[in-house]
Amino acid sequence: MKLAALVSGGKDSVFAMCKALQNGHNITDLITMESQNPNSYMYHTPNIHLTELLSKVSGIPLLVEKSTGEKELELEHLERALHKVDVEGVLLGAIESEYQASRVERICNKIGLKVYAPLWHQDSEVLLREMIKVLDILITHVAAFGLNESWLGRRMDEKTIEELKILSQRYGVHMAGEGGEYETLVIDAPFFSKKIELVTTKKKWYDDHGTLEILKTRLKDK
């Protein structure tokens, strides 16, 4: 199927791309929704500008569509973006977010597109363990009890997953971050032609949440 992938540069959207490519689908377009609202109901916002690098290392053209980030109105902005690509379906990295998945599905049904969500309702712990085998993932934003400033810039590995498992049991943190508990950036994947290297970063902490602001990057041979 000819797909447009909704991408943030994070682990879920990139892993969904891996799955789609493994299953023989053709990803012809990347779509990033650039929300003016940092607390968008629908869209990932930390370091969203880095999807330009995802386009570069994957060789897939990127469409950036701006959104005001207003609840429900931001769906119209996504519909506007989908009208600009010639595809059969939309690739979605959602795992459990009914809010996000149901709204994307509603828009796709309206304009005659299929939704392909290969991670949907998969076990979060199993998915994370699959992800770290093929992706190089950094944590770039945290906003949950038990996730402090030391998590910013941390590479996701087996130890990270074990700690997330404990936080999930203790505080109800979603292991895959589906509730916005944390956000990630993928710096390498099997279909990347080069690896993304962070050159200059800055940690910003605001009482109970924080972001690793990525100021400068470079592409490195693999």
Backbone as JSON Lines, residues from 0, in Angstrom:
{"i":0,"aa":"M","n":[0.84,-1.19,0.0],"ca":[0.0,0.0,0.0],"c":[0.88,1.25,0.0]}
{"i":1,"aa":"K","n":[0.46,2.25,-0.72],"ca":[1.17,3.51,-0.8],"c":[0.75,4.37,0.39]}
{"i":2,"aa":"L","n":[1.72,4.68,1.27],"ca":[1.39,5.31,2.55],"c":[2.05,6.67,2.75]}
{"i":3,"aa":"A","n":[1.35,7.52,3.49],"ca":[1.93,8.73,4.06],"c":[2.1,8.47,5.55]}
{"i":4,"aa":"A","n":[3.3,8.65,6.08],"ca":[3.55,8.38,7.5],"c":[3.46,9.66,8.31]}
{"i":5,"aa":"L","n":[2.64,9.64,9.36],"ca":[2.6,10.75,10.3],"c":[3.79,10.6,11.23]}
{"i":6,"aa":"V","n":[4.72,11.55,11.18],"ca":[5.98,11.37,11.91],"c":[6.28,12.53,12.86]}
{"i":7,"aa":"S","n":[6.9,12.16,13.98],"ca":[7.35,13.14,14.96],"c":[8.87,13.06,15.15]}
{"i":8,"aa":"G","n":[9.46,11.96,14.65],"ca":[10.88,11.7,14.91],"c":[11.07,10.82,16.14]}
{"i":9,"aa":"G","n":[9.96,10.52,16.82],"ca":[10.02,9.69,18.02],"c":[9.94,8.2,17.7]}
{"i":10,"aa":"K","n":[10.1,7.39,18.74],"ca":[10.22,5.94,18.59],"c":[9.0,5.28,17.93]}
{"i":11,"aa":"D","n":[7.79,5.73,18.29],"ca":[6.59,5.05,17.78],"c":[6.41,5.26,16.28]}
{"i":12,"aa":"S","n":[6.55,6.5,15.83],"ca":[6.35,6.76,14.41],"c":[7.46,6.12,13.57]}
{"i":13,"aa":"V","n":[8.69,6.13,14.09],"ca":[9.8,5.53,13.33],"c":[9.69,4.01,13.32]}
{"i":14,"aa":"F","n":[9.3,3.41,14.44],"ca":[9.16,1.95,14.48],"c":[8.0,1.49,13.6]}
{"i":15,"aa":"A","n":[6.94,2.31,13.55],"ca":[5.82,1.99,12.65],"c":[6.31,2.0,11.2]}
{"i":16,"aa":"M","n":[7.22,2.92,10.87],"ca":[7.81,2.94,9.53],"c":[8.6,1.66,9.27]}
{"i":17,"aa":"C","n":[9.37,1.23,10.27],"ca":[10.13,-0.02,10.14],"c":[9.2,-1.19,9.82]}
{"i":18,"aa":"K","n":[8.12,-1.28,10.58],"ca":[7.16,-2.37,10.4],"c":[6.51,-2.31,9.01]}
{"i":19,"aa":"A","n":[6.14,-1.11,8.59],"ca":[5.48,-0.95,7.29],"c":[6.41,-1.37,6.16]}
{"i":20,"aa":"L","n":[7.67,-0.95,6.25],"ca":[8.64,-1.31,5.21],"c":[8.91,-2.81,5.2]}
{"i":21,"aa":"Q","n":[9.0,-3.41,6.39],"ca":[9.2,-4.86,6.49],"c":[8.05,-5.63,5.86]}
{"i":22,"aa":"N","n":[6.85,-5.06,5.96],"ca":[5.66,-5.73,5.44],"c":[5.36,-5.37,3.99]}
{"i":23,"aa":"G","n":[6.32,-4.72,3.33],"ca":[6.21,-4.49,1.89],"c":[5.44,-3.26,1.45]}
{"i":24,"aa":"H","n":[5.12,-2.38,2.39],"ca":[4.41,-1.16,2.03],"c":[5.39,-0.11,1.49]}
{"i":25,"aa":"N","n":[4.86,0.84,0.74],"ca":[5.67,1.89,0.13],"c":[5.34,3.22,0.8]}
{"i":26,"aa":"I","n":[6.3,3.75,1.57],"ca":[6.1,5.04,2.23],"c":[6.61,6.13,1.3]}
{"i":27,"aa":"T","n":[5.69,6.88,0.72],"ca":[6.06,7.89,-0.28],"c":[6.15,9.3,0.28]}
{"i":28,"aa":"D","n":[5.53,9.51,1.45],"ca":[5.5,10.85,2.03],"c":[5.58,10.77,3.55]}
{"i":29,"aa":"L","n":[6.23,11.77,4.13],"ca":[6.21,11.97,5.58],"c":[5.41,13.23,5.84]}
{"i":30,"aa":"I","n":[4.59,13.19,6.89],"ca":[3.82,14.37,7.28],"c":[4.1,14.69,8.75]}
{"i":31,"aa":"T","n":[4.51,15.93,9.0],"ca":[4.7,16.41,10.36],"c":[3.71,17.53,10.62]}
{"i":32,"aa":"M","n":[2.99,17.42,11.7],"ca":[2.08,18.48,12.12],"c":[2.83,19.35,13.13]}
{"i":33,"aa":"E","n":[3.03,20.6,12.77],"ca":[3.78,21.54,13.61],"c":[2.78,22.38,14.4]}
{"i":34,"aa":"S","n":[2.58,22.01,15.65],"ca":[1.57,22.66,16.47],"c":[2.14,23.88,17.21]}
{"i":35,"aa":"Q","n":[1.36,24.94,17.23],"ca":[1.75,26.14,17.98],"c":[1.45,25.98,19.46]}
{"i":36,"aa":"N","n":[0.73,24.93,19.8],"ca":[0.37,24.66,21.19],"c":[1.28,23.57,21.74]}
{"i":37,"aa":"P","n":[2.19,23.91,22.69],"ca":[3.1,22.89,23.23],"c":[2.38,21.76,23.97]}
{"i":38,"aa":"N","n":[1.11,22.01,24.33],"ca":[0.31,20.98,25.01],"c":[-0.78,20.44,24.09]}
{"i":39,"aa":"S","n":[-0.43,20.28,22.83],"ca":[-1.37,19.78,21.83],"c":[-1.98,18.45,22.25]}
{"i":40,"aa":"Y","n":[-3.28,18.3,22.01],"ca":[-3.97,17.05,22.33],"c":[-3.57,15.93,21.37]}
{"i":41,"aa":"M","n":[-3.17,16.31,20.17],"ca":[-2.95,15.32,19.11],"c":[-1.48,15.09,18.75]}
{"i":42,"aa":"Y","n":[-0.68,16.15,18.84],"ca":[0.63,16.09,18.18],"c":[1.81,16.28,19.14]}
{"i":43,"aa":"H","n":[2.86,15.54,18.82],"ca":[4.15,15.64,19.5],"c":[4.75,17.01,19.17]}
{"i":44,"aa":"T","n":[5.3,17.72,20.18],"ca":[5.88,19.04,19.89],"c":[7.37,19.21,20.19]}
{"i":45,"aa":"P","n":[7.96,18.53,21.21],"ca":[9.39,18.78,21.48],"c":[10.29,18.43,20.29]}
{"i":46,"aa":"N","n":[11.13,19.38,19.9],"ca":[12.13,19.17,18.83],"c":[11.51,18.68,17.52]}
{"i":47,"aa":"I","n":[10.29,19.13,17.24],"ca":[9.58,18.64,16.05],"c":[10.3,19.03,14.76]}
{"i":48,"aa":"H","n":[11.13,20.08,14.82],"ca":[11.86,20.52,13.63],"c":[12.83,19.46,13.11]}
{"i":49,"aa":"L","n":[13.17,18.49,13.97],"ca":[14.15,17.47,13.57],"c":[13.58,16.44,12.61]}
{"i":50,"aa":"T","n":[12.29,16.5,12.32],"ca":[11.76,15.58,11.3],"c":[12.35,15.9,9.93]}
{"i":51,"aa":"E","n":[12.91,17.09,9.77],"ca":[13.61,17.41,8.52],"c":[14.79,16.46,8.33]}
{"i":52,"aa":"L","n":[15.47,16.12,9.44],"ca":[16.58,15.17,9.37],"c":[16.07,13.77,9.06]}
{"i":53,"aa":"L","n":[14.92,13.41,9.61],"ca":[14.32,12.1,9.33],"c":[14.06,11.97,7.83]}
{"i":54,"aa":"S","n":[13.57,13.04,7.23],"ca":[13.33,13.04,5.79],"c":[14.65,12.86,5.03]}
{"i":55,"aa":"K","n":[15.67,13.55,5.49],"ca":[16.97,13.51,4.81],"c":[17.59,12.12,4.86]}
{"i":56,"aa":"V","n":[17.58,11.49,6.05],"ca":[18.25,10.19,6.2],"c":[17.41,9.03,5.65]}
{"i":57,"aa":"S","n":[16.11,9.25,5.49],"ca":[15.25,8.19,4.93],"c":[15.05,8.35,3.43]}
{"i":58,"aa":"G","n":[15.34,9.56,2.93],"ca":[15.14,9.82,1.5],"c":[13.68,9.95,1.1]}
{"i":59,"aa":"I","n":[12.81,10.22,2.08],"ca":[11.37,10.36,1.82],"c":[10.97,11.82,2.01]}
{"i":60,"aa":"P","n":[10.31,12.43,1.03],"ca":[9.95,13.85,1.14],"c":[9.03,14.13,2.32]}
{"i":61,"aa":"L","n":[9.21,15.32,2.9],"ca":[8.47,15.72,4.1],"c":[7.53,16.89,3.81]}
{"i":62,"aa":"L","n":[6.3,16.75,4.28],"ca":[5.34,17.84,4.25],"c":[5.14,18.31,5.69]}
{"i":63,"aa":"V","n":[5.41,19.58,5.95],"ca":[5.18,20.16,7.28],"c":[3.93,21.01,7.21]}
{"i":64,"aa":"E","n":[2.94,20.64,8.01],"ca":[1.68,21.38,8.05],"c":[1.53,22.05,9.41]}
{"i":65,"aa":"K","n":[1.32,23.34,9.42],"ca":[1.19,24.07,10.67],"c":[-0.22,23.91,11.24]}
{"i":66,"aa":"S","n":[-0.29,23.89,12.57],"ca":[-1.57,23.78,13.26],"c":[-1.58,24.72,14.45]}
{"i":67,"aa":"T","n":[-2.73,25.32,14.72],"ca":[-2.84,26.19,15.89],"c":[-2.83,25.37,17.18]}
{"i":68,"aa":"G","n":[-3.12,24.07,17.06],"ca":[-3.12,23.21,18.24],"c":[-4.39,23.32,19.07]}
{"i":69,"aa":"E","n":[-5.42,23.98,18.53],"ca":[-6.68,24.07,19.26],"c":[-7.41,22.73,19.18]}
{"i":70,"aa":"K","n":[-7.95,22.3,20.31],"ca":[-8.61,21.0,20.37],"c":[-9.69,20.88,19.3]}
{"i":71,"aa":"E","n":[-9.71,19.75,18.62],"ca":[-10.63,19.4,17.53],"c":[-10.33,20.19,16.25]}
{"i":72,"aa":"L","n":[-10.06,21.5,16.36],"ca":[-9.75,22.27,15.16],"c":[-8.46,21.75,14.51]}
{"i":73,"aa":"E","n":[-7.54,21.22,15.34],"ca":[-6.29,20.71,14.78],"c":[-6.52,19.51,13.86]}
{"i":74,"aa":"L","n":[-7.68,18.9,13.96],"ca":[-8.01,17.8,13.06],"c":[-8.23,18.31,11.63]}
{"i":75,"aa":"E","n":[-8.78,19.5,11.53],"ca":[-8.98,20.1,10.21],"c":[-7.64,20.36,9.53]}
{"i":76,"aa":"H","n":[-6.64,20.69,10.34],"ca":[-5.31,20.95,9.8],"c":[-4.69,19.66,9.27]}
{"i":77,"aa":"L","n":[-4.94,18.54,9.96],"ca":[-4.46,17.25,9.48],"c":[-5.16,16.88,8.18]}
{"i":78,"aa":"E","n":[-6.46,17.1,8.13],"ca":[-7.2,16.8,6.9],"c":[-6.65,17.62,5.73]}
{"i":79,"aa":"R","n":[-6.33,18.87,6.0],"ca":[-5.76,19.74,4.96],"c":[-4.44,19.16,4.44]}
{"i":80,"aa":"A","n":[-3.62,18.64,5.36],"ca":[-2.33,18.05,4.97],"c":[-2.54,16.81,4.12]}
{"i":81,"aa":"L","n":[-3.49,15.96,4.5],"ca":[-3.72,14.7,3.78],"c":[-4.23,14.92,2.36]}
{"i":82,"aa":"H","n":[-4.87,16.04,2.15],"ca":[-5.35,16.36,0.8],"c":[-4.17,16.71,-0.14]}
{"i":83,"aa":"K","n":[-3.0,16.95,0.45],"ca":[-1.85,17.38,-0.35],"c":[-0.97,16.23,-0.81]}
{"i":84,"aa":"V","n":[-1.27,15.01,-0.38],"ca":[-0.45,13.85,-0.77],"c":[-1.3,12.85,-1.55]}
{"i":85,"aa":"D","n":[-0.65,12.13,-2.45],"ca":[-1.33,11.15,-3.29],"c":[-1.0,9.76,-2.77]}
{"i":86,"aa":"V","n":[-1.81,9.28,-1.83],"ca":[-1.55,7.99,-1.19],"c":[-2.85,7.2,-1.04]}
{"i":87,"aa":"E","n":[-2.68,5.93,-0.62],"ca":[-3.85,5.07,-0.38],"c":[-4.18,5.0,1.11]}
{"i":88,"aa":"G","n":[-3.17,5.26,1.94],"ca":[-3.41,5.13,3.37],"c":[-2.45,5.97,4.19]}
{"i":89,"aa":"V","n":[-2.73,6.0,5.5],"ca":[-1.95,6.78,6.46],"c":[-1.33,5.85,7.48]}
{"i":90,"aa":"L","n":[-0.03,5.98,7.69],"ca":[0.7,5.17,8.66],"c":[0.72,5.9,9.99]}
{"i":91,"aa":"L","n":[0.27,5.22,11.03],"ca":[0.13,5.81,12.36],"c":[0.89,4.98,13.38]}
{"i":92,"aa":"G","n":[1.62,5.66,14.28],"ca":[2.42,4.95,15.28],"c":[1.73,4.79,16.62]}
{"i":93,"aa":"A","n":[0.43,5.04,16.69],"ca":[-0.3,4.95,17.96],"c":[-0.28,3.53,18.52]}
{"i":94,"aa":"I","n":[-0.21,3.45,19.84],"ca":[-0.21,2.15,20.52],"c":[-1.53,1.95,21.29]}
{"i":95,"aa":"E","n":[-1.9,2.94,22.1],"ca":[-3.14,2.81,22.88],"c":[-4.01,4.06,22.88]}
{"i":96,"aa":"S","n":[-3.54,5.14,22.27],"ca":[-4.27,6.4,22.35],"c":[-5.53,6.38,21.49]}
{"i":97,"aa":"E","n":[-6.66,6.07,22.14],"ca":[-7.95,6.06,21.44],"c":[-8.27,7.44,20.89]}
{"i":98,"aa":"Y","n":[-7.9,8.47,21.66],"ca":[-8.18,9.84,21.23],"c":[-7.54,10.12,19.87]}
{"i":99,"aa":"Q","n":[-6.25,9.81,19.78],"ca":[-5.54,10.08,18.54],"c":[-6.01,9.17,17.4]}
{"i":100,"aa":"A","n":[-6.03,7.87,17.65],"ca":[-6.35,6.9,16.6],"c":[-7.76,7.08,16.04]}
{"i":101,"aa":"S","n":[-8.72,7.31,16.92],"ca":[-10.1,7.43,16.46],"c":[-10.29,8.66,15.58]}
{"i":102,"aa":"R","n":[-9.58,9.72,15.91],"ca":[-9.72,10.96,15.14],"c":[-9.03,10.87,13.79]}
{"i":103,"aa":"V","n":[-7.86,10.24,13.76],"ca":[-7.19,10.04,12.47],"c":[-8.04,9.13,11.59]}
{"i":104,"aa":"E","n":[-8.62,8.09,12.2],"ca":[-9.46,7.16,11.43],"c":[-10.7,7.88,10.89]}
{"i":105,"aa":"R","n":[-11.26,8.77,11.68],"ca":[-12.45,9.51,11.24],"c":[-12.14,10.38,10.02]}
{"i":106,"aa":"I","n":[-10.99,11.05,10.06],"ca":[-10.59,11.89,8.93],"c":[-10.32,11.04,7.7]}
{"i":107,"aa":"C","n":[-9.63,9.91,7.89],"ca":[-9.3,9.04,6.75],"c":[-10.56,8.46,6.12]}
{"i":108,"aa":"N","n":[-11.52,8.06,6.95],"ca":[-12.79,7.56,6.42],"c":[-13.5,8.62,5.6]}
{"i":109,"aa":"K","n":[-13.42,9.85,6.06],"ca":[-14.09,10.96,5.39],"c":[-13.52,11.21,3.99]}
{"i":110,"aa":"I","n":[-12.17,11.06,3.86],"ca":[-11.55,11.39,2.56],"c":[-11.11,10.14,1.78]}
{"i":111,"aa":"G","n":[-11.52,8.96,2.25],"ca":[-11.29,7.73,1.49],"c":[-9.92,7.13,1.61]}
{"i":112,"aa":"L","n":[-9.28,7.29,2.76],"ca":[-7.97,6.69,2.99],"c":[-8.06,5.6,4.04]}
{"i":113,"aa":"K","n":[-7.15,4.62,3.96],"ca":[-7.07,3.57,4.97],"c":[-6.1,3.99,6.06]}
{"i":114,"aa":"V","n":[-6.26,3.41,7.23],"ca":[-5.32,3.65,8.34],"c":[-4.53,2.37,8.58]}
{"i":115,"aa":"Y","n":[-3.2,2.5,8.61],"ca":[-2.35,1.36,8.91],"c":[-1.6,1.67,10.2]}
{"i":116,"aa":"A","n":[-1.93,0.95,11.26],"ca":[-1.34,1.19,12.59],"c":[-0.75,-0.12,13.12]}
{"i":117,"aa":"P","n":[0.47,-0.47,12.72],"ca":[1.04,-1.77,13.06],"c":[1.36,-1.98,14.54]}
{"i":118,"aa":"L","n":[1.38,-0.91,15.34],"ca":[1.7,-1.04,16.77],"c":[0.44,-1.07,17.64]}
{"i":119,"aa":"W","n":[-0.72,-0.89,17.02],"ca":[-1.97,-0.71,17.75],"c":[-2.28,-1.9,18.65]}
{"i":120,"aa":"H","n":[-2.47,-1.59,19.95],"ca":[-2.85,-2.55,20.98],"c":[-1.81,-3.65,21.2]}
{"i":121,"aa":"Q","n":[-0.56,-3.38,20.82],"ca":[0.52,-4.32,21.13],"c":[0.98,-4.08,22.57]}
{"i":122,"aa":"D","n":[1.53,-5.1,23.21],"ca":[2.02,-4.98,24.57],"c":[3.19,-3.99,24.61]}
{"i":123,"aa":"S","n":[3.1,-2.99,25.48],"ca":[4.09,-1.91,25.52],"c":[5.5,-2.41,25.84]}
{"i":124,"aa":"E","n":[5.6,-3.28,26.83],"ca":[6.93,-3.78,27.21],"c":[7.56,-4.58,26.06]}
{"i":125,"aa":"V","n":[6.76,-5.42,25.43],"ca":[7.26,-6.21,24.3],"c":[7.71,-5.28,23.17]}
{"i":126,"aa":"L","n":[6.9,-4.26,22.88],"ca":[7.25,-3.31,21.82],"c":[8.56,-2.59,22.11]}
{"i":127,"aa":"L","n":[8.72,-2.12,23.35],"ca":[9.94,-1.4,23.71],"c":[11.16,-2.29,23.55]}
{"i":128,"aa":"R","n":[11.04,-3.55,23.92],"ca":[12.18,-4.46,23.78],"c":[12.49,-4.73,22.31]}
{"i":129,"aa":"E","n":[11.46,-4.77,21.48],"ca":[11.68,-4.91,20.04],"c":[12.35,-3.66,19.48]}
{"i":130,"aa":"M","n":[11.89,-2.51,19.94],"ca":[12.4,-1.24,19.43],"c":[13.89,-1.07,19.68]}
{"i":131,"aa":"I","n":[14.33,-1.35,20.9],"ca":[15.74,-1.09,21.23],"c":[16.69,-2.03,20.5]}
{"i":132,"aa":"K","n":[16.15,-3.1,19.92],"ca":[17.0,-4.0,19.14],"c":[17.36,-3.4,17.78]}
{"i":133,"aa":"V","n":[16.5,-2.52,17.28],"ca":[16.72,-1.99,15.91],"c":[16.85,-0.47,15.84]}
{"i":134,"aa":"L","n":[16.41,0.22,16.9],"ca":[16.47,1.69,16.91],"c":[17.41,2.2,17.98]}
{"i":135,"aa":"D","n":[18.02,3.35,17.72],"ca":[18.8,4.06,18.74],"c":[17.92,5.22,19.19]}
{"i":136,"aa":"I","n":[17.45,5.14,20.44],"ca":[16.4,6.05,20.93],"c":[16.91,6.87,22.12]}
{"i":137,"aa":"L","n":[16.68,8.18,22.07],"ca":[17.02,9.07,23.18],"c":[15.74,9.67,23.76]}
{"i":138,"aa":"I","n":[15.69,9.82,25.08],"ca":[14.56,10.47,25.74],"c":[14.8,11.98,25.73]}
{"i":139,"aa":"T","n":[13.83,12.73,25.2],"ca":[14.03,14.17,25.0],"c":[13.05,15.03,25.79]}
{"i":140,"aa":"H","n":[12.07,14.41,26.43],"ca":[11.09,15.18,27.2],"c":[10.49,14.25,28.25]}
{"i":141,"aa":"V","n":[10.31,14.76,29.47],"ca":[9.66,13.97,30.52],"c":[8.62,14.83,31.24]}
{"i":142,"aa":"A","n":[7.52,14.21,31.64],"ca":[6.45,14.93,32.32],"c":[5.61,13.96,33.13]}
{"i":143,"aa":"A","n":[6.25,13.29,34.1],"ca":[5.52,12.32,34.93],"c":[6.27,12.12,36.23]}
{"i":144,"aa":"F","n":[5.53,11.77,37.26],"ca":[6.14,11.53,38.57],"c":[7.13,10.37,38.45]}
{"i":145,"aa":"G","n":[8.34,10.56,38.96],"ca":[9.37,9.54,38.9],"c":[10.36,9.74,37.76]}
{"i":146,"aa":"L","n":[10.01,10.63,36.82],"ca":[10.92,10.94,35.71],"c":[11.5,12.33,35.96]}
{"i":147,"aa":"N","n":[12.78,12.36,36.35],"ca":[13.4,13.64,36.67],"c":[14.36,14.1,35.58]}
{"i":148,"aa":"E","n":[15.09,15.16,35.85],"ca":[15.96,15.78,34.85],"c":[17.03,14.83,34.33]}
{"i":149,"aa":"S","n":[17.43,13.86,35.14],"ca":[18.48,12.93,34.73],"c":[18.05,12.05,33.56]}
{"i":150,"aa":"W","n":[16.74,11.97,33.3],"ca":[16.25,11.16,32.19],"c":[16.44,11.86,30.84]}
{"i":151,"aa":"L","n":[16.62,13.15,30.84],"ca":[16.75,13.89,29.6],"c":[18.07,13.55,28.89]}
{"i":152,"aa":"G","n":[17.97,13.1,27.66],"ca":[19.15,12.71,26.89],"c":[19.55,11.27,27.11]}
{"i":153,"aa":"R","n":[18.79,10.56,27.93],"ca":[19.12,9.16,28.24],"c":[18.8,8.24,27.06]}
{"i":154,"aa":"R","n":[19.68,7.32,26.8],"ca":[19.45,6.33,25.74],"c":[18.54,5.22,26.28]}
{"i":155,"aa":"M","n":[17.57,4.83,25.49],"ca":[16.66,3.77,25.91],"c":[17.32,2.41,25.71]}
{"i":156,"aa":"D","n":[17.42,1.64,26.79],"ca":[18.02,0.31,26.76],"c":[17.27,-0.6,27.73]}
{"i":157,"aa":"E","n":[17.79,-1.78,27.96],"ca":[17.11,-2.73,28.84],"c":[16.94,-2.17,30.26]}
{"i":158,"aa":"K","n":[17.95,-1.47,30.76],"ca":[17.87,-0.88,32.11],"c":[16.76,0.17,32.16]}
{"i":159,"aa":"T","n":[16.66,0.98,31.12],"ca":[15.61,1.99,31.05],"c":[14.23,1.34,31.09]}
{"i":160,"aa":"I","n":[14.07,0.26,30.33],"ca":[12.78,-0.43,30.28],"c":[12.42,-1.0,31.64]}
{"i":161,"aa":"E","n":[13.39,-1.58,32.33],"ca":[13.14,-2.13,33.67],"c":[12.71,-1.04,34.63]}
{"i":162,"aa":"E","n":[13.35,0.13,34.54],"ca":[12.98,1.25,35.42],"c":[11.59,1.78,35.08]}
{"i":163,"aa":"L","n":[11.27,1.83,33.79],"ca":[9.93,2.26,33.39],"c":[8.87,1.28,33.89]}
{"i":164,"aa":"K","n":[9.23,0.01,33.91],"ca":[8.31,-1.02,34.39],"c":[8.0,-0.8,35.87]}
{"i":165,"aa":"I","n":[9.02,-0.45,36.64],"ca":[8.83,-0.18,38.07],"c":[7.96,1.07,38.26]}
{"i":166,"aa":"L","n":[8.24,2.12,37.49],"ca":[7.46,3.36,37.58],"c":[6.01,3.14,37.15]}
{"i":167,"aa":"S","n":[5.82,2.24,36.21],"ca":[4.47,1.92,35.77],"c":[3.68,1.25,36.89]}
{"i":168,"aa":"Q","n":[4.32,0.32,37.58],"ca":[3.67,-0.4,38.67],"c":[3.45,0.51,39.88]}
{"i":169,"aa":"R","n":[4.4,1.41,40.12],"ca":[4.34,2.26,41.31],"c":[3.45,3.49,41.13]}
{"i":170,"aa":"Y","n":[3.56,4.13,39.98],"ca":[2.87,5.41,39.79],"c":[1.88,5.42,38.61]}
{"i":171,"aa":"G","n":[1.8,4.32,37.87],"ca":[0.89,4.29,36.74],"c":[1.44,4.94,35.47]}
{"i":172,"aa":"V","n":[2.75,5.14,35.44],"ca":[3.37,5.69,34.23],"c":[3.2,4.7,33.08]}
{"i":173,"aa":"H","n":[2.74,5.18,31.93],"ca":[2.59,4.28,30.79],"c":[3.99,3.97,30.25]}
{"i":174,"aa":"M","n":[4.31,2.71,30.14],"ca":[5.67,2.32,29.77],"c":[6.12,2.89,28.43]}
{"i":175,"aa":"A","n":[5.18,3.01,27.5],"ca":[5.53,3.52,26.17],"c":[5.33,5.03,26.06]}
{"i":176,"aa":"G","n":[4.91,5.67,27.17],"ca":[4.73,7.11,27.16],"c":[3.49,7.57,26.42]}
{"i":177,"aa":"E","n":[2.48,6.71,26.3],"ca":[1.28,7.05,25.54],"c":[0.47,8.18,26.17]}
{"i":178,"aa":"G","n":[0.69,8.42,27.45],"ca":[-0.03,9.51,28.11],"c":[0.76,10.8,28.13]}
{"i":179,"aa":"G","n":[1.83,10.85,27.34],"ca":[2.67,12.05,27.31],"c":[3.7,12.08,28.42]}
{"i":180,"aa":"E","n":[3.91,10.93,29.1],"ca":[4.87,10.88,30.2],"c":[6.29,11.18,29.74]}
{"i":181,"aa":"Y","n":[6.61,10.77,28.53],"ca":[7.92,11.1,27.97],"c":[7.85,11.09,26.45]}
{"i":182,"aa":"E","n":[8.8,11.78,25.83],"ca":[8.91,11.81,24.38],"c":[10.32,11.41,23.99]}
{"i":183,"aa":"T","n":[10.49,10.98,22.76],"ca":[11.79,10.46,22.34],"c":[12.2,11.0,20.98]}
{"i":184,"aa":"L","n":[13.47,10.76,20.67],"ca":[14.01,11.05,19.34],"c":[14.79,9.83,18.89]}
{"i":185,"aa":"V","n":[14.53,9.35,17.69],"ca":[15.29,8.23,17.13],"c":[16.46,8.81,16.34]}
{"i":186,"aa":"I","n":[17.68,8.41,16.7],"ca":[18.86,8.94,16.0],"c":[19.45,7.93,15.02]}
{"i":187,"aa":"D","n":[18.94,6.69,15.05],"ca":[19.35,5.71,14.04],"c":[18.29,4.62,13.92]}
{"i":188,"aa":"A","n":[18.11,4.15,12.68],"ca":[17.15,3.09,12.37],"c":[17.68,2.33,11.16]}
{"i":189,"aa":"P","n":[17.19,1.12,10.92],"ca":[17.71,0.32,9.79],"c":[17.61,1.01,8.44]}
{"i":190,"aa":"F","n":[16.59,1.84,8.24],"ca":[16.4,2.48,6.94],"c":[17.04,3.88,6.86]}
{"i":191,"aa":"F","n":[17.77,4.29,7.89],"ca":[18.49,5.57,7.84],"c":[19.78,5.4,7.04]}
{"i":192,"aa":"S","n":[20.07,6.33,6.16],"ca":[21.32,6.27,5.41],"c":[22.49,6.75,6.26]}
{"i":193,"aa":"K","n":[22.22,7.62,7.23],"ca":[23.23,8.12,8.16],"c":[22.63,8.19,9.56]}
{"i":194,"aa":"K","n":[23.5,8.28,10.55],"ca":[23.06,8.4,11.94],"c":[23.02,9.88,12.32]}
{"i":195,"aa":"I","n":[22.02,10.26,13.11],"ca":[21.91,11.63,13.6],"c":[22.73,11.76,14.88]}
{"i":196,"aa":"E","n":[23.62,12.72,14.9],"ca":[24.46,12.95,16.08],"c":[24.11,14.31,16.69]}
{"i":197,"aa":"L","n":[23.89,14.33,18.0],"ca":[23.58,15.58,18.69],"c":[24.89,16.29,19.03]}
{"i":198,"aa":"V","n":[25.01,17.53,18.61],"ca":[26.23,18.31,18.83],"c":[26.06,19.26,20.01]}
{"i":199,"aa":"T","n":[24.95,20.01,20.02],"ca":[24.69,20.96,21.09],"c":[23.27,20.78,21.61]}
{"i":200,"aa":"T","n":[23.16,20.57,22.92],"ca":[21.84,20.41,23.54],"c":[21.77,21.25,24.81]}
{"i":201,"aa":"K","n":[20.55,21.49,25.26],"ca":[20.36,22.26,26.49],"c":[19.17,21.67,27.24]}
{"i":202,"aa":"K","n":[19.37,21.36,28.51],"ca":[18.28,20.85,29.32],"c":[17.49,22.02,29.9]}
{"i":203,"aa":"K","n":[16.16,21.95,29.75],"ca":[15.27,22.95,30.32],"c":[14.32,22.26,31.28]}
{"i":204,"aa":"W","n":[14.35,22.69,32.55],"ca":[13.53,22.03,33.57],"c":[12.56,23.03,34.19]}
{"i":205,"aa":"Y","n":[11.29,22.64,34.3],"ca":[10.25,23.51,34.82],"c":[9.49,22.8,35.94]}
{"i":206,"aa":"D","n":[10.01,22.84,37.15],"ca":[9.38,22.25,38.34],"c":[9.19,20.74,38.26]}
{"i":207,"aa":"D","n":[8.27,20.28,37.4],"ca":[7.97,18.85,37.38],"c":[8.07,18.24,35.97]}
{"i":208,"aa":"H","n":[8.58,19.0,35.02],"ca":[8.75,18.46,33.67],"c":[9.89,19.18,32.97]}
{"i":209,"aa":"G","n":[10.4,18.57,31.92],"ca":[11.53,19.2,31.23],"c":[11.73,18.66,29.84]}
{"i":210,"aa":"T","n":[12.55,19.39,29.09],"ca":[12.84,19.05,27.7],"c":[14.32,19.16,27.42]}
{"i":211,"aa":"L","n":[14.83,18.25,26.63],"ca":[16.19,18.36,26.1],"c":[16.06,19.11,24.78]}
{"i":212,"aa":"E","n":[16.43,20.38,24.79],"ca":[16.34,21.18,23.58],"c":[17.55,20.87,22.7]}
{"i":213,"aa":"I","n":[17.3,20.47,21.48],"ca":[18.39,20.09,20.58],"c":[18.68,21.27,19.65]}
{"i":214,"aa":"L","n":[19.85,21.85,19.84],"ca":[20.2,23.1,19.16],"c":[21.02,22.88,17.9]}
{"i":215,"aa":"K","n":[21.86,21.84,17.91],"ca":[22.71,21.6,16.73],"c":[22.92,20.1,16.55]}
{"i":216,"aa":"T","n":[22.84,19.65,15.32],"ca":[23.03,18.23,15.0],"c":[23.96,18.11,13.8]}
{"i":217,"aa":"R","n":[24.39,16.89,13.54],"ca":[25.1,16.59,12.29],"c":[24.81,15.14,11.93]}
{"i":218,"aa":"L","n":[25.01,14.84,10.66],"ca":[24.8,13.47,10.19],"c":[26.13,12.77,10.13]}
{"i":219,"aa":"K","n":[26.13,11.53,10.58],"ca":[27.37,10.77,10.72],"c":[27.24,9.47,9.91]}
{"i":220,"aa":"D","n":[28.31,9.08,9.22],"ca":[28.3,7.81,8.49],"c":[28.1,6.65,9.44]}
{"i":221,"aa":"K","n":[27.39,5.64,9.01],"ca":[27.12,4.47,9.86],"c":[28.19,3.4,9.66]}
